[in-house]
């Protein structure tokens, strides 16, 4: 009983006093920005250390909840015009019974889906939309853009989620709109896009995967290292994943799914990405049958979404190839 009371006390403390702070992703050599694009508040690391001294079971319960809880990032000012332009979303109901917003813009017969990553929003692709309209003034007459915010993200219900639920959102959206001309995804959204195609039957003619993650087990390791959970807690998270998804849960990782995927793809990953190391993107690019891997440098995990050269290559691959 004492452990249970302490668990809820720690959860209340974290939920009401901690805000994860996204750091400026402009390249600044010799600064902390080069080492991490996301600060883990010291209270989280202290909680991890304290809880695992008291009880591994307690620490594992806290770690599992954190692992499934997206960071509550605020939408930057630069993204607000895109959200306003898409207008009022339609609320779709996920099989869990929770709703999530789906936005559309354009009148064209070809559909393009934006898939954000963990803690992200569909409006993170605002620079790509701007680029496309500059290149083709009739872009929104030829294409309809679809964006959504997954469960536990901006405008959606729920506090916790997992990658397969992203994929199930993609499946539901396709059931409404039909085959996608293109899927453009970032970070965990890449894993979800591949999962939707290989496990949920989603169809697309092209795919753009930006900063994809690696093996799920590897992401668990990154999470535990960042927060300060030990090997025993790491093992409990892995055990939870096996219980839910089976012993071969890593087969649902982006590299494993990529090996079965035959859709033409461009894979971008930055050498200085501190959220998902470059080796993860390389493994996805190497496993895709019809994939081209493009490595950038100095852009990090998020600024890559706004880089003019990256945007130009995406446009050429999808719309002029």
ABEGO torsion letter per residue (X at the ends): XAAAAAAAAAAAAAAAABBBBBBBABBBBGBAAAABABBBBAAAAAAAAAAAAABAAAAAAAAAAAAABBBBBBBBAAAAAAAAAAEBBBBBBBAAGBBBBBBBBEABABBBBBBBBBGBBAAAAAAAAAAAAAABAAAAAABBBBBBBBBGBBGBBEABBBAAAAAAAAAAAAAAAEBBABBBBBEAAAAAAAAAAAAAGBBBABBBBBGBBBBAAAAAAAAAAAAGBBAAAAAAAAAAAAAAAEAAAAAABAAAAAAABABBBBBBBBAABAABBAAAAAAAAAABAABBBBBBBGAEAAAAAABAAAAAAAAAAAAAX
